[in-house]
Amino acid sequence: MAFGLSTGTVARALARLTAAGAFLLGAIAVAQAAGCGVPVEPGYHDVTLDVGGHSRSGVAFIPPGYTGTQKVPLVFDLHGSNSNPRGQMARSSWDKVAAKNGFIVFAPQGSLSGTTPGTHAWNVPGVTFREGGLDEVAFLKAAVERVKADYCVDPAQVFASGYSGGGRMLSAYVCSGADDFAAAGFVNSLRVGLPVESRDGRWRPDPTTCRPAKPISIMAFASVKDEQNPYAGGGKPYWQYSFKTALQRWLELDGCKPAAKPETVDDVTFSLFETCQNGARVASYEFAEGNHDWPKPSQKARVIAAATDGQAAGVVQVSNARKPSFDPNIDPAPRMWDFFRKADSTDVIATATPPATKVKASAACGGDPASAVQTVEGMTCSSNPPQEPRRSGLGAKGAL
């Protein structure tokens, strides 16, 4: 007996308090799991997570002013072969763009060891067969969920960017049907499935190896003098088809209308397809003199960008319609960020519907309406699926 209460009464009261405490702790845990309401120091944070019994890692960059009370966008930054997360952010400058615009960057680390200590590469599905390669698709999916759980992220504004091998991995991830990203950017790396060679000797994407969950906005950068991932195709077995072929296939998958009017300034050609299905858009920058390096703007372009209020870095407002609408000194990360922010937004010109002429043209495409494709040049028959593929670019052992 305590203070006139029976032992049973006290026990029941303690049980209720314990239950209430457990409920409160559970509610707090849920709030923390949601990532909001928990302040985090700005700067770089090493992140580790278990995926299928394997320890995986990456680096998160938290922008100054982050309080954890307001949902912010998230950009994944995938490193190239023989690199690492911090090296990639130093190359891409996504951390600087994030600091300026108040979003989070997460740079995941590939499971393969690179050619030099401290570097890594991606175990791209169907491409790389090396000891130690892990399931990268499962890792990226788990990483997206982990970052959203740890930080206050707007789930509708999760984007991704990939350079070289990281872009090939990002292509494979989107092709797998994963729908985590609202838009994706590729620097010297755009793919749309594994390559197959048909009887006519042409290399094309294998449509069975790229089945996106939905139309997705894509911005791609390609360099004509890239010897690592050749602009015209060829190179390593996993590459083979050209950048133009990859871009055309994404236009088909996104259901884009041929509304782009390529514009060339100096050695840079810009194209934008704004009318695609589900509000998606496709944009490309092609560098006639570029190589495999991540493009960087000139010092003059940086000064112009800094002096241009309210513009993405490298973008210049012009009043004369005859002048170019873009600065050819391209800095991919801020240009992608400007593109990402407009993904699925109301400023998209229109949502494309399948052209009526597609069914009529199907008779010339073996009776298959799906193979009749509207291109920039007009109606044509899709190169997919390839006719009697005789050779594939799969399984490049030791490839990065």
Secondary structure, DSSP 4 states (H G I P E B T S, - for coil): -BTTB-HHHHHHHHHHHHHHHHHHHHHHHHHHHTT-S----SEEEEEEEEETTEEEEEEEEEPTT--SSS-EEEEEEE--TTB-HHHHHHHH-HHHHHHHHT-EEEEE--SEE-SSTT-EE---TTT---TT---HHHHHHHHHHHHHHHS-EEEEEEEEEEETHHHHHHHHHHHTT----SEEEEES----S-EEE-TTS-EEE-GGG---SS--EEEEEEETT-TTTTTTSBSSTTTBS-HHHHHHHHHHHTT--S----EEETTEEEEEE---GGG--EEEEEETT--SSPP---HHHHHHHHHSTT--TT----S-TTS-SS-SS--HHHHHHHHHHTTT-TTS-------THHHHHGGGGTT-GGGEEEETTEEEE---SPSS--EE----TT--
